[in-house]
Amino acid sequence: MRIFGYILLVSGTILFGIMHLAIALYLPDLGGWGDPPGLIATVLSDIAGWIPYILSIVFMVTGIILIAYDFISNSKWGQKQKDEMKARNREFNTSREENRKR
C-alpha cells in the first residue's frame, strides 16, 4: 500500500506542477480578472483546468494518507500503540466482569 501511496503522491505532484505551468503560460494572454474569483481561479476557468487541478490535490492528499497509514500500522510505534490498546481492553473487560459479579 505504501508504494501505491508513493505513486499517487508523485503523480499528484507532477500534475500539480503541470497545471501551474499551464497557468503561467496562459497568463500573458489573460485580458483581465475580477477580484472575487482571483487570478488563478480565472485562469483555471478559462483553460478548463479545474478538474485536473483538484484531482492533483486529491492524489497528493490520498498518497500522503496511504503512506502515513502504512507507516503507522507497520512501525514499532504503531505496534506499541496496538499492544497498549489490547492491554487496556483486557483491563476494561476484566474490571467489567468483576463489576457484573458483584
Backbone atoms as SQL, in Angstrom:
CREATE TABLE atoms (id INTEGER PRIMARY KEY, chain TEXT, resi INTEGER, resn TEXT, atom TEXT, x REAL, y REAL, z REAL);
INSERT INTO atoms VALUES
  (1, 'A', 1, 'MET', 'N', 0.815, -1.176, 0.000),
  (2, 'A', 1, 'MET', 'CA', 0.000, 0.000, 0.000),
  (3, 'A', 1, 'MET', 'C', 0.873, 1.260, 0.000),
  (4, 'A', 2, 'ARG', 'N', 2.048, 1.145, 0.581),
  (5, 'A', 2, 'ARG', 'CA', 2.945, 2.295, 0.626),
  (6, 'A', 2, 'ARG', 'C', 3.385, 2.690, -0.775),
  (7, 'A', 3, 'ILE', 'N', 3.626, 1.708, -1.627),
  (8, 'A', 3, 'ILE', 'CA', 4.073, 2.013, -2.999),
  (9, 'A', 3, 'ILE', 'C', 2.962, 2.729, -3.764),
  (10, 'A', 4, 'PHE', 'N', 1.721, 2.284, -3.579),
  (11, 'A', 4, 'PHE', 'CA', 0.596, 2.966, -4.223),
  (12, 'A', 4, 'PHE', 'C', 0.487, 4.405, -3.717),
  (13, 'A', 5, 'GLY', 'N', 0.746, 4.616, -2.438),
  (14, 'A', 5, 'GLY', 'CA', 0.746, 5.967, -1.887),
  (15, 'A', 5, 'GLY', 'C', 1.829, 6.831, -2.506),
  (16, 'A', 6, 'TYR', 'N', 3.029, 6.247, -2.682),
  (17, 'A', 6, 'TYR', 'CA', 4.111, 6.997, -3.331),
  (18, 'A', 6, 'TYR', 'C', 3.752, 7.336, -4.778),
  (19, 'A', 7, 'ILE', 'N', 3.131, 6.387, -5.479),
  (20, 'A', 7, 'ILE', 'CA', 2.737, 6.637, -6.872),
  (21, 'A', 7, 'ILE', 'C', 1.717, 7.771, -6.935),
  (22, 'A', 8, 'LEU', 'N', 0.725, 7.736, -6.033),
  (23, 'A', 8, 'LEU', 'CA', -0.269, 8.808, -6.024),
  (24, 'A', 8, 'LEU', 'C', 0.355, 10.152, -5.672),
  (25, 'A', 9, 'LEU', 'N', 1.251, 10.156, -4.704),
  (26, 'A', 9, 'LEU', 'CA', 1.890, 11.405, -4.295),
  (27, 'A', 9, 'LEU', 'C', 2.724, 11.996, -5.430),
  (28, 'A', 10, 'VAL', 'N', 3.507, 11.170, -6.082),
  (29, 'A', 10, 'VAL', 'CA', 4.358, 11.659, -7.174),
  (30, 'A', 10, 'VAL', 'C', 3.511, 12.100, -8.371),
  (31, 'A', 11, 'SER', 'N', 2.501, 11.312, -8.734),
  (32, 'A', 11, 'SER', 'CA', 1.672, 11.700, -9.882),
  (33, 'A', 11, 'SER', 'C', 0.872, 12.957, -9.580),
  (34, 'A', 12, 'GLY', 'N', 0.398, 13.105, -8.345),
  (35, 'A', 12, 'GLY', 'CA', -0.302, 14.331, -7.975),
  (36, 'A', 12, 'GLY', 'C', 0.612, 15.537, -8.013),
  (37, 'A', 13, 'THR', 'N', 1.845, 15.363, -7.569),
  (38, 'A', 13, 'THR', 'CA', 2.805, 16.462, -7.591),
  (39, 'A', 13, 'THR', 'C', 3.146, 16.862, -9.025),
  (40, 'A', 14, 'ILE', 'N', 3.344, 15.875, -9.874),
  (41, 'A', 14, 'ILE', 'CA', 3.647, 16.176, -11.286),
  (42, 'A', 14, 'ILE', 'C', 2.466, 16.879, -11.950),
  (43, 'A', 15, 'LEU', 'N', 1.252, 16.376, -11.723),
  (44, 'A', 15, 'LEU', 'CA', 0.065, 17.009, -12.306),
  (45, 'A', 15, 'LEU', 'C', -0.114, 18.425, -11.773),
  (46, 'A', 16, 'PHE', 'N', 0.138, 18.617, -10.489),
  (47, 'A', 16, 'PHE', 'CA', 0.044, 19.953, -9.886),
  (48, 'A', 16, 'PHE', 'C', 1.050, 20.903, -10.531),
  (49, 'A', 17, 'GLY', 'N', 2.268, 20.422, -10.749),
  (50, 'A', 17, 'GLY', 'CA', 3.284, 21.245, -11.408),
  (51, 'A', 17, 'GLY', 'C', 2.924, 21.576, -12.842),
  (52, 'A', 18, 'ILE', 'N', 2.382, 20.596, -13.555),
  (53, 'A', 18, 'ILE', 'CA', 1.973, 20.843, -14.943),
  (54, 'A', 18, 'ILE', 'C', 0.845, 21.862, -14.999),
  (55, 'A', 19, 'MET', 'N', -0.073, 21.779, -14.046),
  (56, 'A', 19, 'MET', 'CA', -1.170, 22.750, -14.034),
  (57, 'A', 19, 'MET', 'C', -0.651, 24.165, -13.750),
  (58, 'A', 20, 'HIS', 'N', 0.314, 24.281, -12.856),
  (59, 'A', 20, 'HIS', 'CA', 0.874, 25.606, -12.600),
  (60, 'A', 20, 'HIS', 'C', 1.675, 26.110, -13.792),
  (61, 'A', 21, 'LEU', 'N', 2.307, 25.205, -14.515),
  (62, 'A', 21, 'LEU', 'CA', 2.986, 25.602, -15.744),
  (63, 'A', 21, 'LEU', 'C', 1.976, 26.098, -16.780),
  (64, 'A', 22, 'ALA', 'N', 0.851, 25.396, -16.895),
  (65, 'A', 22, 'ALA', 'CA', -0.195, 25.835, -17.826),
  (66, 'A', 22, 'ALA', 'C', -0.763, 27.191, -17.416),
  (67, 'A', 23, 'ILE', 'N', -0.925, 27.401, -16.130),
  (68, 'A', 23, 'ILE', 'CA', -1.410, 28.702, -15.653),
  (69, 'A', 23, 'ILE', 'C', -0.400, 29.800, -16.002),
  (70, 'A', 24, 'ALA', 'N', 0.877, 29.526, -15.784),
  (71, 'A', 24, 'ALA', 'CA', 1.903, 30.526, -16.082),
  (72, 'A', 24, 'ALA', 'C', 1.987, 30.817, -17.576),
  (73, 'A', 25, 'LEU', 'N', 1.775, 29.801, -18.404),
  (74, 'A', 25, 'LEU', 'CA', 1.832, 30.022, -19.847),
  (75, 'A', 25, 'LEU', 'C', 0.616, 30.788, -20.359),
  (76, 'A', 26, 'TYR', 'N', -0.506, 30.675, -19.675),
  (77, 'A', 26, 'TYR', 'CA', -1.731, 31.351, -20.116),
  (78, 'A', 26, 'TYR', 'C', -1.805, 32.800, -19.632),
  (79, 'A', 27, 'LEU', 'N', -1.048, 33.156, -18.607),
  (80, 'A', 27, 'LEU', 'CA', -1.148, 34.498, -18.029),
  (81, 'A', 27, 'LEU', 'C', -0.918, 35.642, -19.024),
  (82, 'A', 28, 'PRO', 'N', 0.040, 35.566, -19.953),
  (83, 'A', 28, 'PRO', 'CA', 0.199, 36.692, -20.890),
  (84, 'A', 28, 'PRO', 'C', -1.019, 36.921, -21.780),
  (85, 'A', 29, 'ASP', 'N', -1.819, 35.875, -22.021),
  (86, 'A', 29, 'ASP', 'CA', -2.995, 36.015, -22.880),
  (87, 'A', 29, 'ASP', 'C', -4.247, 36.439, -22.106),
  (88, 'A', 30, 'LEU', 'N', -4.146, 36.536, -20.806),
  (89, 'A', 30, 'LEU', 'CA', -5.301, 36.882, -19.978),
  (90, 'A', 30, 'LEU', 'C', -5.563, 38.377, -20.077),
  (91, 'A', 31, 'GLY', 'N', -6.798, 38.718, -20.445),
  (92, 'A', 31, 'GLY', 'CA', -7.145, 40.121, -20.598),
  (93, 'A', 31, 'GLY', 'C', -7.310, 40.828, -19.270),
  (94, 'A', 32, 'GLY', 'N', -7.923, 40.187, -18.323),
  (95, 'A', 32, 'GLY', 'CA', -8.150, 40.782, -17.010),
  (96, 'A', 32, 'GLY', 'C', -8.861, 39.774, -16.133),
  (97, 'A', 33, 'TRP', 'N', -8.936, 40.090, -14.874),
  (98, 'A', 33, 'TRP', 'CA', -9.616, 39.189, -13.956),
  (99, 'A', 33, 'TRP', 'C', -10.301, 40.000, -12.871),
  (100, 'A', 34, 'GLY', 'N', -11.303, 39.388, -12.287),
  (101, 'A', 34, 'GLY', 'CA', -12.026, 40.048, -11.203),
  (102, 'A', 34, 'GLY', 'C', -11.400, 39.694, -9.864),
  (103, 'A', 35, 'ASP', 'N', -11.646, 40.540, -8.899),
  (104, 'A', 35, 'ASP', 'CA', -11.057, 40.314, -7.583),
  (105, 'A', 35, 'ASP', 'C', -11.707, 39.150, -6.833),
  (106, 'A', 36, 'PRO', 'N', -13.026, 38.971, -6.853),
  (107, 'A', 36, 'PRO', 'CA', -13.576, 37.847, -6.081),
  (108, 'A', 36, 'PRO', 'C', -13.081, 36.466, -6.518),
  (109, 'A', 37, 'PRO', 'N', -13.077, 36.127, -7.820),
  (110, 'A', 37, 'PRO', 'CA', -12.545, 34.791, -8.105),
  (111, 'A', 37, 'PRO', 'C', -11.022, 34.742, -8.044),
  (112, 'A', 38, 'GLY', 'N', -10.356, 35.819, -8.364),
  (113, 'A', 38, 'GLY', 'CA', -8.906, 35.854, -8.314),
  (114, 'A', 38, 'GLY', 'C', -8.263, 35.410, -9.610),
  (115, 'A', 39, 'LEU', 'N', -6.960, 35.554, -9.655),
  (116, 'A', 39, 'LEU', 'CA', -6.194, 35.281, -10.871),
  (117, 'A', 39, 'LEU', 'C', -6.178, 33.795, -11.210),
  (118, 'A', 40, 'ILE', 'N', -5.829, 32.950, -10.244),
  (119, 'A', 40, 'ILE', 'CA', -5.723, 31.511, -10.532),
  (120, 'A', 40, 'ILE', 'C', -7.082, 30.931, -10.889),
  (121, 'A', 41, 'ALA', 'N', -8.128, 31.340, -10.181),
  (122, 'A', 41, 'ALA', 'CA', -9.464, 30.819, -10.480),
  (123, 'A', 41, 'ALA', 'C', -9.928, 31.248, -11.870),
  (124, 'A', 42, 'THR', 'N', -9.612, 32.461, -12.263),
  (125, 'A', 42, 'THR', 'CA', -9.986, 32.933, -13.599),
  (126, 'A', 42, 'THR', 'C', -9.256, 32.140, -14.673),
  (127, 'A', 43, 'VAL', 'N', -7.965, 31.931, -14.490),
  (128, 'A', 43, 'VAL', 'CA', -7.189, 31.172, -15.476),
  (129, 'A', 43, 'VAL', 'C', -7.673, 29.721, -15.532),
  (130, 'A', 44, 'LEU', 'N', -7.912, 29.100, -14.379),
  (131, 'A', 44, 'LEU', 'CA', -8.387, 27.715, -14.375),
  (132, 'A', 44, 'LEU', 'C', -9.735, 27.588, -15.067),
  (133, 'A', 45, 'SER', 'N', -10.583, 28.591, -14.925),
  (134, 'A', 45, 'SER', 'CA', -11.873, 28.564, -15.623),
  (135, 'A', 45, 'SER', 'C', -11.684, 28.734, -17.126),
  (136, 'A', 46, 'ASP', 'N', -10.775, 29.606, -17.520),
  (137, 'A', 46, 'ASP', 'CA', -10.544, 29.848, -18.945),
  (138, 'A', 46, 'ASP', 'C', -9.938, 28.641, -19.652),
  (139, 'A', 47, 'ILE', 'N', -9.035, 27.940, -18.990),
  (140, 'A', 47, 'ILE', 'CA', -8.380, 26.798, -19.640),
  (141, 'A', 47, 'ILE', 'C', -9.041, 25.473, -19.276),
  (142, 'A', 48, 'ALA', 'N', -10.177, 25.527, -18.598),
  (143, 'A', 48, 'ALA', 'CA', -10.913, 24.322, -18.172),
  (144, 'A', 48, 'ALA', 'C', -9.995, 23.402, -17.375),
  (145, 'A', 49, 'GLY', 'N', -9.328, 23.976, -16.398),
  (146, 'A', 49, 'GLY', 'CA', -8.346, 23.211, -15.651),
  (147, 'A', 49, 'GLY', 'C', -8.742, 22.871, -14.229),
  (148, 'A', 50, 'TRP', 'N', -10.008, 23.071, -13.883),
  (149, 'A', 50, 'TRP', 'CA', -10.418, 22.786, -12.505),
  (150, 'A', 50, 'TRP', 'C', -10.306, 21.314, -12.151),
  (151, 'A', 51, 'ILE', 'N', -10.735, 20.448, -13.058),
  (152, 'A', 51, 'ILE', 'CA', -10.732, 19.004, -12.753),
  (153, 'A', 51, 'ILE', 'C', -9.315, 18.486, -12.527),
  (154, 'A', 52, 'PRO', 'N', -8.364, 18.735, -13.435),
  (155, 'A', 52, 'PRO', 'CA', -7.015, 18.243, -13.152),
  (156, 'A', 52, 'PRO', 'C', -6.364, 18.910, -11.936),
  (157, 'A', 53, 'TYR', 'N', -6.698, 20.160, -11.685),
  (158, 'A', 53, 'TYR', 'CA', -6.127, 20.861, -10.529),
  (159, 'A', 53, 'TYR', 'C', -6.614, 20.235, -9.223),
  (160, 'A', 54, 'ILE', 'N', -7.910, 20.031, -9.118),
  (161, 'A', 54, 'ILE', 'CA', -8.479, 19.413, -7.919),
  (162, 'A', 54, 'ILE', 'C', -8.025, 17.958, -7.816),
  (163, 'A', 55, 'LEU', 'N', -7.969, 17.268, -8.941),
  (164, 'A', 55, 'LEU', 'CA', -7.533, 15.868, -8.956),
  (165, 'A', 55, 'LEU', 'C', -6.089, 15.740, -8.474),
  (166, 'A', 56, 'SER', 'N', -5.235, 16.682, -8.842),
  (167, 'A', 56, 'SER', 'CA', -3.846, 16.624, -8.375),
  (168, 'A', 56, 'SER', 'C', -3.764, 16.774, -6.863),
  (169, 'A', 57, 'ILE', 'N', -4.581, 17.647, -6.312),
  (170, 'A', 57, 'ILE', 'CA', -4.594, 17.832, -4.863),
  (171, 'A', 57, 'ILE', 'C', -5.135, 16.581, -4.182),
  (172, 'A', 58, 'VAL', 'N', -6.180, 15.986, -4.738),
  (173, 'A', 58, 'VAL', 'CA', -6.741, 14.758, -4.169),
  (174, 'A', 58, 'VAL', 'C', -5.714, 13.628, -4.224),
  (175, 'A', 59, 'PHE', 'N', -5.001, 13.512, -5.323),
  (176, 'A', 59, 'PHE', 'CA', -3.950, 12.484, -5.441),
  (177, 'A', 59, 'PHE', 'C', -2.884, 12.669, -4.368),
  (178, 'A', 60, 'MET', 'N', -2.431, 13.910, -4.187),
  (179, 'A', 60, 'MET', 'CA', -1.378, 14.155, -3.201),
  (180, 'A', 60, 'MET', 'C', -1.855, 13.849, -1.782),
  (181, 'A', 61, 'VAL', 'N', -3.050, 14.289, -1.441),
  (182, 'A', 61, 'VAL', 'CA', -3.565, 14.059, -0.088),
  (183, 'A', 61, 'VAL', 'C', -3.797, 12.573, 0.151),
  (184, 'A', 62, 'THR', 'N', -4.370, 11.875, -0.837),
  (185, 'A', 62, 'THR', 'CA', -4.600, 10.436, -0.700),
  (186, 'A', 62, 'THR', 'C', -3.280, 9.687, -0.571),
  (187, 'A', 63, 'GLY', 'N', -2.282, 10.070, -1.351),
  (188, 'A', 63, 'GLY', 'CA', -0.976, 9.441, -1.257),
  (189, 'A', 63, 'GLY', 'C', -0.341, 9.629, 0.110),
  (190, 'A', 64, 'ILE', 'N', -0.443, 10.838, 0.654),
  (191, 'A', 64, 'ILE', 'CA', 0.111, 11.106, 1.983),
  (192, 'A', 64, 'ILE', 'C', -0.620, 10.292, 3.039),
  (193, 'A', 65, 'ILE', 'N', -1.939, 10.188, 2.925),
  (194, 'A', 65, 'ILE', 'CA', -2.715, 9.405, 3.893),
  (195, 'A', 65, 'ILE', 'C', -2.331, 7.930, 3.825),
  (196, 'A', 66, 'LEU', 'N', -2.186, 7.388, 2.619),
  (197, 'A', 66, 'LEU', 'CA', -1.810, 5.980, 2.484),
  (198, 'A', 66, 'LEU', 'C', -0.409, 5.711, 3.033),
  (199, 'A', 67, 'ILE', 'N', 0.508, 6.603, 2.762),
  (200, 'A', 67, 'ILE', 'CA', 1.873, 6.439, 3.272),
  (201, 'A', 67, 'ILE', 'C', 1.884, 6.520, 4.790),
  (202, 'A', 68, 'ALA', 'N', 1.170, 7.491, 5.337),
  (203, 'A', 68, 'ALA', 'CA', 1.133, 7.645, 6.800),
  (204, 'A', 68, 'ALA', 'C', 0.456, 6.440, 7.458),
  (205, 'A', 69, 'TYR', 'N', -0.640, 5.964, 6.879),
  (206, 'A', 69, 'TYR', 'CA', -1.337, 4.801, 7.436),
  (207, 'A', 69, 'TYR', 'C', -0.436, 3.570, 7.422),
  (208, 'A', 70, 'ASP', 'N', 0.251, 3.367, 6.314),
  (209, 'A', 70, 'ASP', 'CA', 1.140, 2.210, 6.222),
  (210, 'A', 70, 'ASP', 'C', 2.310, 2.350, 7.193),
  (211, 'A', 71, 'PHE', 'N', 2.831, 3.551, 7.327),
  (212, 'A', 71, 'PHE', 'CA', 3.940, 3.776, 8.256),
  (213, 'A', 71, 'PHE', 'C', 3.509, 3.516, 9.697),
  (214, 'A', 72, 'ILE', 'N', 2.351, 4.032, 10.075),
  (215, 'A', 72, 'ILE', 'CA', 1.876, 3.865, 11.449),
  (216, 'A', 72, 'ILE', 'C', 1.528, 2.417, 11.744),
  (217, 'A', 73, 'SER', 'N', 0.901, 1.744, 10.791),
  (218, 'A', 73, 'SER', 'CA', 0.468, 0.370, 11.056),
  (219, 'A', 73, 'SER', 'C', 1.629, -0.621, 11.051),
  (220, 'A', 74, 'ASN', 'N', 2.726, -0.312, 10.374),
  (221, 'A', 74, 'ASN', 'CA', 3.849, -1.247, 10.291),
  (222, 'A', 74, 'ASN', 'C', 5.067, -0.832, 11.112),
  (223, 'A', 75, 'SER', 'N', 4.982, 0.252, 11.812),
  (224, 'A', 75, 'SER', 'CA', 6.146, 0.701, 12.572),
  (225, 'A', 75, 'SER', 'C', 6.109, 0.154, 13.995),
  (226, 'A', 76, 'LYS', 'N', 7.224, 0.313, 14.686),
  (227, 'A', 76, 'LYS', 'CA', 7.292, -0.112, 16.083),
  (228, 'A', 76, 'LYS', 'C', 6.359, 0.739, 16.937),
  (229, 'A', 77, 'TRP', 'N', 6.239, 2.009, 16.610),
  (230, 'A', 77, 'TRP', 'CA', 5.339, 2.875, 17.346),
  (231, 'A', 77, 'TRP', 'C', 3.901, 2.411, 17.199),
  (232, 'A', 78, 'GLY', 'N', 3.516, 2.070, 15.967),
  (233, 'A', 78, 'GLY', 'CA', 2.161, 1.580, 15.726),
  (234, 'A', 78, 'GLY', 'C', 1.899, 0.275, 16.445),
  (235, 'A', 79, 'GLN', 'N', 2.884, -0.606, 16.450),
  (236, 'A', 79, 'GLN', 'CA', 2.737, -1.879, 17.154),
  (237, 'A', 79, 'GLN', 'C', 2.628, -1.652, 18.655),
  (238, 'A', 80, 'LYS', 'N', 3.392, -0.707, 19.173),
  (239, 'A', 80, 'LYS', 'CA', 3.324, -0.383, 20.600),
  (240, 'A', 80, 'LYS', 'C', 1.935, 0.137, 20.955),
  (241, 'A', 81, 'GLN', 'N', 1.373, 0.979, 20.100),
  (242, 'A', 81, 'GLN', 'CA', 0.030, 1.508, 20.343),
  (243, 'A', 81, 'GLN', 'C', -1.004, 0.383, 20.332),
  (244, 'A', 82, 'LYS', 'N', -0.870, -0.546, 19.387),
  (245, 'A', 82, 'LYS', 'CA', -1.803, -1.681, 19.324),
  (246, 'A', 82, 'LYS', 'C', -1.703, -2.537, 20.582),
  (247, 'A', 83, 'ASP', 'N', -0.479, -2.787, 21.045),
  (248, 'A', 83, 'ASP', 'CA', -0.293, -3.585, 22.254),
  (249, 'A', 83, 'ASP', 'C', -0.894, -2.890, 23.472),
  (250, 'A', 84, 'GLU', 'N', -0.715, -1.578, 23.563),
  (251, 'A', 84, 'GLU', 'CA', -1.291, -0.831, 24.680),
  (252, 'A', 84, 'GLU', 'C', -2.817, -0.870, 24.630),
  (253, 'A', 85, 'MET', 'N', -3.378, -0.769, 23.449),
  (254, 'A', 85, 'MET', 'CA', -4.835, -0.838, 23.309),
  (255, 'A', 85, 'MET', 'C', -5.361, -2.208, 23.728),
  (256, 'A', 86, 'LYS', 'N', -4.661, -3.272, 23.344),
  (257, 'A', 86, 'LYS', 'CA', -5.072, -4.614, 23.744),
  (258, 'A', 86, 'LYS', 'C', -5.006, -4.772, 25.256),
  (259, 'A', 87, 'ALA', 'N', -3.955, -4.259, 25.876),
  (260, 'A', 87, 'ALA', 'CA', -3.822, -4.356, 27.331),
  (261, 'A', 87, 'ALA', 'C', -4.932, -3.574, 28.029),
  (262, 'A', 88, 'ARG', 'N', -5.237, -2.403, 27.543),
  (263, 'A', 88, 'ARG', 'CA', -6.317, -1.611, 28.147),
  (264, 'A', 88, 'ARG', 'C', -7.668, -2.273, 27.946),
  (265, 'A', 89, 'ASN', 'N', -7.876, -2.890, 26.792),
  (266, 'A', 89, 'ASN', 'CA', -9.125, -3.612, 26.569),
  (267, 'A', 89, 'ASN', 'C', -9.256, -4.780, 27.538),
  (268, 'A', 90, 'ARG', 'N', -8.148, -5.495, 27.764),
  (269, 'A', 90, 'ARG', 'CA', -8.182, -6.603, 28.727),
  (270, 'A', 90, 'ARG', 'C', -8.512, -6.095, 30.129),
  (271, 'A', 91, 'GLU', 'N', -7.874, -4.990, 30.529),
  (272, 'A', 91, 'GLU', 'CA', -8.155, -4.406, 31.837),
  (273, 'A', 91, 'GLU', 'C', -9.624, -4.003, 31.954),
  (274, 'A', 92, 'PHE', 'N', -10.131, -3.378, 30.933),
  (275, 'A', 92, 'PHE', 'CA', -11.519, -2.942, 30.947),
  (276, 'A', 92, 'PHE', 'C', -12.461, -4.132, 31.033),
  (277, 'A', 93, 'ASN', 'N', -12.188, -5.172, 30.251),
  (278, 'A', 93, 'ASN', 'CA', -13.058, -6.349, 30.256),
  (279, 'A', 93, 'ASN', 'C', -13.028, -7.057, 31.605),
  (280, 'A', 94, 'THR', 'N', -11.838, -7.165, 32.199),
  (281, 'A', 94, 'THR', 'CA', -11.765, -7.836, 33.499),
  (282, 'A', 94, 'THR', 'C', -12.459, -7.014, 34.574),
  (283, 'A', 95, 'SER', 'N', -12.315, -5.702, 34.555),
  (284, 'A', 95, 'SER', 'CA', -12.992, -4.882, 35.561),
  (285, 'A', 95, 'SER', 'C', -14.501, -4.899, 35.340),
  (286, 'A', 96, 'ARG', 'N', -14.928, -4.958, 34.116),
  (287, 'A', 96, 'ARG', 'CA', -16.360, -5.029, 33.826),
  (288, 'A', 96, 'ARG', 'C', -16.942, -6.356, 34.302),
  (289, 'A', 97, 'GLU', 'N', -16.213, -7.439, 34.084),
  (290, 'A', 97, 'GLU', 'CA', -16.675, -8.753, 34.558),
  (291, 'A', 97, 'GLU', 'C', -16.720, -8.801, 36.078),
  (292, 'A', 98, 'GLU', 'N', -15.752, -8.187, 36.750),
  (293, 'A', 98, 'GLU', 'CA', -15.769, -8.142, 38.212),
  (294, 'A', 98, 'GLU', 'C', -16.953, -7.354, 38.738),
  (295, 'A', 99, 'ASN', 'N', -17.278, -6.269, 38.055),
  (296, 'A', 99, 'ASN', 'CA', -18.433, -5.461, 38.470),
  (297, 'A', 99, 'ASN', 'C', -19.736, -6.209, 38.250),
  (298, 'A', 100, 'ARG', 'N', -19.821, -7.027, 37.226),
  (299, 'A', 100, 'ARG', 'CA', -21.022, -7.808, 36.975),
  (300, 'A', 100, 'ARG', 'C', -21.225, -8.869, 38.069),
  (301, 'A', 101, 'LYS', 'N', -20.133, -9.428, 38.552),
  (302, 'A', 101, 'LYS', 'CA', -20.221, -10.475, 39.574),
  (303, 'A', 101, 'LYS', 'C', -20.709, -9.917, 40.909),
  (304, 'A', 102, 'ARG', 'N', -20.515, -8.660, 41.147),
  (305, 'A', 102, 'ARG', 'CA', -20.915, -8.054, 42.432),
  (306, 'A', 102, 'ARG', 'C', -22.364, -7.847, 42.470);
